Amino acid sequence: MLDIAASLKPSARGELEITDVNRAYLQRRTLRVELLGRGIAWLDTGTHESLLQAAMFIEAIESRQGLKVCCPEEIAFRSGFIGAEQLEQLAHALAKASYGSYLLEILRGQA
């Protein structure tokens, strides 16, 4: 993929387009497609306005559900890549922020 990305040229709107990457894989006959299921969102953040919309979307989900979107430490813990002790160390390093508190809630089984 790095060779594909390195060969990309900005589009008419001045951005690198994921569609061009997909097209390159298709031309190489190596494109694999996976349908995204319910609960998955693709957020284009190529403009200031769309970046703000994406941030507001994520904030709404997190504040309404009490869960973090794409929390690497949580994913690693729930997938068994790290244990409770390592998650606790990571949480304590971030204890002054709400993110650290969230990680501690995971350990307590509250998130």
C-alpha positions as CSV (number, residue, x, y, z in Angstrom):
1,M,0.0,0.0,0.0
2,L,2.9,2.4,0.6
3,D,3.8,2.4,-3.0
4,I,0.2,3.1,-3.9
5,A,0.0,6.0,-1.4
6,A,3.3,7.4,-2.6
7,S,2.1,7.5,-6.2
8,L,-1.2,9.4,-5.4
9,K,-1.7,12.9,-6.7
10,P,-4.2,15.3,-5.1
11,S,-7.6,15.4,-6.6
12,A,-9.3,18.4,-8.1
13,R,-10.3,19.4,-4.6
14,G,-6.7,19.2,-3.5
15,E,-7.0,16.0,-1.4
16,L,-5.6,12.5,-1.6
17,E,-8.6,10.3,-2.2
18,I,-9.2,6.8,-0.7
19,T,-11.1,6.0,-3.9
20,D,-7.8,6.3,-5.8
21,V,-6.3,3.7,-3.5
22,N,-9.3,1.4,-4.0
23,R,-9.0,1.9,-7.8
24,A,-5.3,0.9,-7.7
25,Y,-6.1,-2.3,-5.8
26,L,-8.9,-3.0,-8.2
27,Q,-6.5,-2.6,-11.2
28,R,-4.0,-5.0,-9.5
29,R,-6.9,-7.4,-8.9
30,T,-6.0,-7.4,-5.2
31,L,-9.0,-5.5,-3.9
32,R,-10.9,-7.2,-1.2
33,V,-14.3,-5.8,-0.1
34,E,-15.9,-6.1,3.3
35,L,-19.4,-4.8,4.0
36,L,-19.5,-2.6,7.1
37,G,-22.3,-3.7,9.4
38,R,-24.7,-1.8,11.5
39,G,-23.0,0.4,14.1
40,I,-20.1,1.3,11.8
41,A,-19.7,4.8,10.4
42,W,-17.3,6.1,7.8
43,L,-16.5,9.7,8.5
44,D,-14.8,11.9,5.9
45,T,-12.8,14.6,7.6
46,G,-11.3,16.2,4.6
47,T,-12.7,19.7,5.3
48,H,-12.9,21.9,8.4
49,E,-16.7,21.5,8.4
50,S,-16.6,17.7,8.0
51,L,-14.0,17.4,10.7
52,L,-16.2,19.4,13.1
53,Q,-19.2,17.2,12.2
54,A,-17.2,14.1,12.9
55,A,-16.1,15.4,16.2
56,M,-19.6,16.3,17.2
57,F,-20.8,12.8,16.1
58,I,-18.2,11.1,18.3
59,E,-18.9,13.4,21.2
60,A,-22.6,12.6,21.0
61,I,-22.0,8.9,21.0
62,E,-19.6,9.0,23.8
63,S,-21.6,11.3,26.1
64,R,-24.9,9.5,25.5
65,Q,-23.6,5.9,25.8
66,G,-20.8,6.5,28.3
67,L,-18.4,4.6,26.1
68,K,-15.3,5.7,24.3
69,V,-15.1,5.3,20.5
70,C,-11.9,3.5,19.4
71,C,-10.1,3.4,22.8
72,P,-6.9,1.4,21.9
73,E,-6.3,0.4,25.6
74,E,-9.8,-0.9,25.9
75,I,-9.6,-2.8,22.7
76,A,-6.3,-4.4,23.7
77,F,-7.6,-5.4,27.1
78,R,-10.9,-6.9,25.8
79,S,-9.0,-8.7,23.0
80,G,-6.6,-10.2,25.5
81,F,-3.5,-8.4,24.2
82,I,-2.9,-6.8,27.6
83,G,-3.9,-7.9,31.0
84,A,-5.6,-6.1,33.9
85,E,-2.3,-5.1,35.5
86,Q,-1.0,-3.4,32.3
87,L,-4.4,-1.7,31.8
88,E,-4.2,-0.4,35.3
89,Q,-0.7,1.0,34.8
90,L,-1.9,2.8,31.6
91,A,-4.9,4.1,33.5
92,H,-2.9,5.5,36.4
93,A,-0.6,7.3,33.9
94,L,-3.6,9.1,32.7
95,A,-5.4,9.4,36.1
96,K,-5.8,13.2,36.0
97,A,-7.8,13.0,32.8
98,S,-11.3,11.5,32.3
99,Y,-9.7,9.1,29.8
100,G,-7.7,7.5,32.7
101,S,-10.9,7.3,34.8
102,Y,-12.6,5.6,31.9
103,L,-9.9,2.9,31.8
104,L,-10.3,2.4,35.5
105,E,-14.0,1.9,35.0
106,I,-13.3,-0.8,32.5
107,L,-11.2,-2.6,35.2
108,R,-14.1,-2.3,37.6
109,G,-16.5,-3.7,35.0
110,Q,-18.5,-0.5,34.9
111,A,-17.8,0.3,31.2
